Amino acid sequence: MIHDIKKIVRKYLIEFRVMKGFYYDYRKYSQSSLRTHKSNLDFDESLGLIIRLYHSLEKSLTNRNFKKESSIKNVSLLIDIFMKDNKIDYNDVHVQSALNTISLYFDKHAEKGSPELEDLREKYRSIIFKAGCISPILGGIKPIPAIPDANKFRHEDYKEFVCSRVSIRDFSEKMPAEVELESVIDVARFCPSACNRQAIKIFYSLNKNNNGEILKLQNGSRSFRNNVPGLIILTADLRYQEGVEERNLGLIEGGIWISSLTSSFHAHNMGSCVLNWCVNPVQDKMLRSLINIPNHYQIVSLLAFGYIKEEQLVPFSTRKNAISFLEKIKFRMSN
């Protein structure tokens, strides 16, 4: 009897902790995510919306069956932001890209259009006057990049490159430099991004002692945490996400970035090890307090990196067969 009661209590305690974790995530998302009904958006919130809107407009402009005045709603929303927000940084590359994309949209409508279109065109002229010089090379559309020469970029080479990467937990004494990290990011940043928002912020440290202290809060790095030359804390900016539909977007984009980062480190002859951030709310708060990560940044994952110590052993890590990942879609036939 007592044993059964203990089992029931334990079950509900586990469920309570799970609910507490979800509530903690809900509070952060609710307080930080972009809500267009807010009367006063700060520049970062406006920027997330600007990027989403102008990228949607870019996609519309690439449509070979482009229809006159299609996507005019996005043009209207963008112009409304620029007309109302006095905090806009017109030197920001995304702001310049948005304005250039709107300009290309109006170029598609050289002839006089509807009263709504002409009203927007006039407002756009006043925005350009306020913004000053706009770079013509930012934003809009471009021809598809040339595909690399098949003789220089073979499938076999790519497969060999991908398959030769392993997680590294034993790093050499050689410390990576900030300029090398920047070079890695410069390649990794070309990974796919939802509406091109690139809503990622990377906190980093090149101090072994500090890295060891941070990793005390991470589950899974105990055996090597005191010999980590470089550490990345990858976060997603919740201010760039909007509504219940995008509540998991930061985790998705963060996962894409982690994959791109590990490949880029590998291409730069460095090793890396992805460290999950599967922690309870208390640990999450402790890390935020330790290095001052604001609540609007959702911690997605950690990544240890550095130069590889030669002649080390790594786990075999058997992979499933390709076919085991596949499930053919079967539509349910209606009666």
C-alpha positions, -999 to 999 in steps of 0.1 A, spaced: 0 0 0 27 25 10 48 14 -20 18 21 -43 13 56 -27 50 64 -32 48 54 -69 18 76 -74 35 106 -56 67 100 -77 46 100 -109 29 133 -101 62 149 -90 77 140 -124 47 154 -142 48 186 -121 85 191 -130 77 186 -167 48 211 -165 71 236 -146 97 234 -173 71 240 -200 57 269 -181 91 284 -177 96 282 -215 61 296 -221 68 326 -199 100 335 -217 84 331 -251 53 351 -241 73 380 -227 99 381 -254 84 371 -288 73 396 -313 37 406 -310 26 430 -338 -2 444 -316 23 460 -293 21 498 -295 58 504 -292 83 479 -308 119 484 -300 143 484 -330 152 447 -326 115 437 -327 109 460 -357 140 445 -374 127 410 -371 94 420 -387 112 440 -414 134 411 -424 104 387 -425 83 411 -447 111 421 -471 122 385 -476 86 376 -484 86 404 -509 119 392 -524 104 358 -530 74 374 -547 97 393 -570 114 360 -581 81 345 -592 81 341 -630 43 346 -629 45 378 -609 11 395 -608 8 433 -607 3 446 -571 7 412 -556 23 414 -521 11 450 -518 1 442 -482 37 435 -473 48 467 -490 22 486 -470 33 470 -437 69 478 -443 62 514 -452 40 517 -422 69 506 -399 93 531 -415 67 559 -413 59 553 -376 92 542 -361 116 570 -353 142 546 -340 150 530 -373 187 527 -380 189 534 -417 225 522 -418 215 487 -409 220 463 -438 186 448 -434 169 482 -434 188 491 -465 179 457 -481 142 463 -473 142 497 -488 160 485 -519 136 456 -523 106 480 -521 123 501 -548 125 470 -570 89 464 -563 80 498 -576 102 493 -606 79 464 -614 51 489 -615 65 516 -637 31 526 -649 6 542 -627 -13 518 -605 -42 517 -580 -47 546 -556 -32 524 -528 -1 517 -548 5 553 -557 -1 564 -521 26 539 -510 49 551 -537 46 587 -524 53 576 -489 83 556 -500 98 587 -516 95 606 -483 112 576 -465 141 576 -490 145 613 -485 148 608 -447 171 577 -451 195 593 -475 218 571 -496 206 535 -501 230 508 -512 218 493 -545 236 460 -539 217 450 -508 184 431 -509 161 423 -538 168 395 -563 198 380 -580 206 353 -606 211 318 -591 248 313 -582 269 292 -605 271 256 -595 307 245 -588 325 227 -615 317 190 -611 354 182 -615 363 203 -585 333 195 -563 325 159 -566 298 140 -546 325 115 -534 346 144 -520 316 158 -501 307 124 -487 342 118 -476 343 152 -459 311 147 -440 319 111 -430 353 121 -417 339 145 -391 336 131 -355 329 147 -322 361 158 -305 366 158 -267 404 160 -265 418 193 -277 454 204 -282 471 231 -262 469 254 -293 443 281 -286 420 292 -314 420 330 -321 390 352 -324 398 359 -361 396 321 -367 363 319 -350 350 347 -371 362 329 -402 342 298 -391 311 319 -385 316 336 -419 310 302 -436 284 288 -412 261 318 -416 251 307 -451 229 280 -437 191 281 -443 171 306 -422 134 310 -418 124 341 -438 161 349 -437 156 363 -402 190 349 -390 176 352 -355 207 337 -339 231 352 -313 263 334 -304 280 339 -271 315 326 -270 345 322 -247 382 314 -254 391 310 -218 396 274 -205 389 284 -168 357 302 -177 346 274 -200 350 249 -172 328 269 -149 301 273 -175 302 236 -184 296 226 -147 260 236 -155 258 213 -186 250 176 -183 274 155 -203 308 173 -204 322 161 -170 351 141 -184 366 169 -205 351 202 -194 383 215 -179 402 213 -212 378 231 -236 397 259 -254 367 275 -271 330 274 -261 300 286 -279 265 292 -264 241 293 -293 209 312 -287 178 321 -307 164 356 -305 127 352 -294 120 388 -304 122 377 -340 95 350 -335 58 356 -337 27 339 -324 20 303 -313 29 289 -347 66 300 -343 71 289 -307 96 262 -317 112 281 -345 143 291 -325 151 254 -317 148 245 -354 170 274 -366 194 267 -338 197 231 -348 204 241 -384 231 265 -372 247 238 -350 250 215 -380 265 243 -401 290 253 -374 303 217 -369 309 214 -407 326 248 -408 349 240 -379 358 207 -397 365 226 -429 388 249 -409 407 219 -395 393 223 -360 372 198 -339 340 204 -321 315 186 -298 278 195 -296 267 198 -260 230 197 -254 212 222 -232 187 198 -217 184 213 -183 158 223 -157 147 260 -153 171 264 -123 202 255 -144 190 277 -172 186 307 -148 220 300 -133 238 302 -167 219 333 -176 230 349 -143 266 337 -146 272 353 -180 243 377 -183 222 362 -211 189 382 -214 156 363 -213 148 371 -249 176 348 -260 166 312 -259 195 289 -252 195 262 -278 228 244 -275 265 246 -264 294 237 -287 330 230 -275 356 236 -301 394 238 -306 423 223 -324 424 185 -323 450 166 -303 465 140 -325 464 102 -319 432 101 -298 404 76 -297 368 85 -304 335 66 -299 327 43 -328 291 57 -330 274 32 -353 249 49 -376 216 36 -387 212 26 -423 198 53 -446 166 32 -452 158 31 -415 152 69 -414 127 68 -443 90 64 -441 70 68 -473 40 92 -470 7 74 -472 -24 95 -477 -56 84 -459 -82 78 -486 -116 94 -478 -147 72 -481 
